[in-house]
Structure formats: C-alpha cells, structure tokens
Amino acid sequence: MTAQASPAQAAPAQGLLAAVPHVVNVGVDAFAGPPRAAGATVTAVDWRPPAQGDPELGAGLARLVAHPAVEAANVEALKRVLGVVPLWTDVRPAGELIPELTQDRLLLHAGPPIAWERMCGPMRAAVVGAALLEGWAATAREAEALADAGAIRFAPCHHHDAVGPMAGVISASMPLLVVEDETTGLRAYSNLNEGQGRCLRYGALGDDVMGRLRWMGERLGPALRAAIGSLAEPVNLRSVTAQALQMGDECHSRNTAASALLTRELAAALARHADLGGIEALDFLRDNNYWFLNFSMAASKLALMAGHGVPHSTVVTAFARNGVEVGIRVSGLGDRWFTAPAAPVDGLYFAGYGPADANPDIGDSAITEMHGLGGFALAAAPAIVGFVGGTPEGARRVSQEMATLTVGRHRDYRLPGLDFVGSPVGLDIRKVVDTGLEPVITTGIAHREPGIGQIGAGLTHAPMRCFTDALSTFEEPPSAAEPDE
C-alpha cells in the first residue's frame, strides 16, 4: 500500500513551485544558465577553491592564515608604510644620485631583471634612445650594436631605489626627482614625465623625442631644482595625492587634478627663475596631464621601501613589469623576485590600432596600486572608467574587491565614490591566493614594435603565479615570533 502525503505535507512543495525560484549559483558560471533560461532568478557567487585547488599550497596557506606572527608582522609593515610622509625635495641628474650610472655604461629599466636579448620592442627602443642621449652612439644602429656586444649593462630601477614608467629607462644625464621621508631618512627617485604623445617611455624614437629629452636635462631639470629650492618648505606629495583623489584622479592612469595642484605649488617660483627656463617649464606643465604620475610612483616607492624587510610579513612591497615578465617582492621574503609572464591589457585603443599591436603589460607604475592608488582607488576616478572600458559601478566594485586582498586602508587616501572610506593598502599574498582574485592595475598600452609609442590604455591583472610562487616559499614562522622593531 502506498503512503499518501497529507495536505499539510504537500503545501510547502506547492508553495515553492508556485513562486519564481531564486537560485544561488556558486562558482562555475555555466551552471547558472539553465535555471536562468527557465525563468528563475539567479544570484551568482564568484567563488573559487583556495590556492586554486592545490592541496599542498592550500595546506601551506591554511598554516599562515591568522598566524599570530604573520598578523603582527603585517601590522608592523602597514604601520611603516603609512608612517612615511613623502616630500619632494630636489631634482638632480641621475648620475649624481646613483653614481653607478656613470660607470661602464649602466642603464636602469622597469620591471624585474631582464637581459637585452629578451627585452621587448618598447624597452629596446628606449635603450637605444638613452644610448644616443648619453653620446655612446651616433645612430640607432650603433646603439643596438653596443647592446648586442654586451657593452651596455642593465639593472632594474627598483634595485637602486628608483622607479620609471613604461620602459622606465634611466641614464646618467636624465634629471631625477628626489622624494624623501624625514623620519626614516629614506629616498626614492623617478625620472621626469615627458608628457603626452611620442615619448621614450613608450618606445618612440625620433628627433622630436630626443630634442625633448635634451631640453628636459638642460632646461627643465635646472628650473625645477631652483624652484623647489626656493620654496619655504618641500612639497608634501601625500597631501597633493589626498586632494587629487577627491577631484577625480586615481593617481596612476589619471593625474589631471594632481598635476594641476603640483603646478600651482611651483608656478610662482618657476616664474621667478625665467633665466633658467622657468617660463618654458610652465608652458610644458600646462599641457602635461601626466606630470604627477612620476611623483606618485616615487612617493609610493618610498612608502613601500619603509614596509620592506619585516620578517614574516606577507605584504607585497614591489610590483613591476618589464614587458616580458611581471614580478613582485614581498616584505618578509627579502629581495627575491617572483615572476610570471606579463599579462595582456584589456582596454581601448587609438584609431588604427588593436590588441594584435599591443605589447604585454610594462612599467614600474603599478607600485602605485601597492600603495592604494590606481586600480585599487578606481572608485575615486569616474572620469577614467570609460577610457578603460568600464562604468562607475564597475569601478566601485573593483575598489571593494581589492579591499578583500589587503591588510588595511589608508588613513589619508580616501575614496569619495565609496563614502570616503580609505583606499585599500597592503596587498597580502595570502589573501590573493585564498580568494583567487588577481589584483587590478590601470595602465597605458605600448605598441609591441620599437619606435612607435602609446596606442591605448586600459586595465590588466597581476598574474596569480607571482603570488602562488611567493606563498609556496614562505616558511611558517614559530608562533611566538614577533617582527623586528
């Protein structure tokens, strides 16, 4: 005899079928298709297995999550990062600040270490331009021959407390801005931004590019040095950055407000030094909306330098790309680079160009993301999202997601698009591997062939392999360990 369900027992099932089902789909997006097609309301939850499902890496991650020594180390690293007050104090030739540049034809470049033979087109072109600027060669062919013969040495900017955008090539005669922190005595450097259009940093070459570089060394650098030296006090770059975030910048790909604020600080002093090129400098700065980028980079480098070297800390203190590889350094893992192939950039292109023309991700400028700017502060920059192929809502979502990957928020860098919450700062390799989320970077796009230059801008992601490789080498500290003071 078959048992019959009572009306009371049947009612819940009838009620469930009578209403439109609300399905929660976790993980694989494809599973949401059939119920959605049948009329169900589907909420997708972006979940991925920790450590990409790798049991050994997952076990290592589990030992480090909430580990008291690691947590204490990360608190200390973040404290050091946020304690830095970046002050712009000087502009001097690179050879005076980094004496190694005057010896044996050394050039600095963006990203982790790379040999001439493996360099991408934009970086090779920038090397040629620097060799011409220094007088090592009279033609591009002669410069290439020097590099082919091993007569030019190379080192990452990061190895000399410096950063450079895109190709990031720095040579002895190029003027560098100097950013200092009075408390720690640390210094960081960057070259000066060439402006828009055809630039060496994007791998463009020609008389226009070389003429601008010579003018920057002969006139712009001395004018800036005189102007900054005549001010009552150095320029506080943290203050400029904080203001710019309230005015629509994210201080990586968009620096319009920050550049205007910095130019205002200098305008009167530059005008007083017309004999050194002050008026020419003002004309140049008027049209250079990227001017602040290099200051943002140097200030971020300075802050991350302060947070580097804390034993047991899992905070990322350097992120750089050379157009072939992406590399990170981690506070508690010394000066070792953890690298992965450079990622493509998803963005918008200038007329006549497309993804097939683009070089993979390149430049030291993603150090700004490690300091809570750029992609991490995307919610602050509604004007940029269209140029990088997004929406204001998407920008807010990105900043919220990046907050799940960091150990804290910046006290001074606040995001108006998210009710003025502090920007996420202190990227944690544990959280990247745990969530499976790759950090978002805003960036420009260089043509893959040497000598052409910028062809667009957009968003890219830091490759997961950098973080999994770093985590796999991280040893579990003793529970009683504390960070060094």
Secondary structure, 3 states (H helix, E strand, C coil): CCCCCCHHHHHHHHHHHHCCCEEEEECCHHHHHHHHHCCCEEEEECCCCHHHHCHHHHHHHHHHCCCHHHHHHHHHHHHHHHHCCCEEEEEEEHHHHCHHHHCCCEEEECCCCCCHHHCCHHHHHHHHHHHHHCCCCCCHHHHHHHHHCCCCEEEEHHHHCEECCCCCCECCCCEEEEEECCCCCCEEEEECCCCCCCCHHHCECCHHHHHHHHHHHHHHHHHHHHHHHHCCCCEEHHHHHHHHHCCCCCCCCCCHHHHHHHHHHHHHHHHHCHHHCHHHHHHHHHCCCCCCHHHHHHHHHHHHHHCCCCCCCCEEEEEEEECCEEEEEEHHHCCCCEEEECCCCEEEECCCCCHHHECCCEECHHHHHHHCCHHHHHHHCCCCCCCCCCCHHHHHHHHHHHHCCEEEEEEEEEEHHHCCEEEEEEEEHHHHHHHCCCCEEEEEEEECCCECCEEEEEEEECCHHHHHHHHHHCCCCCCCCCCCC
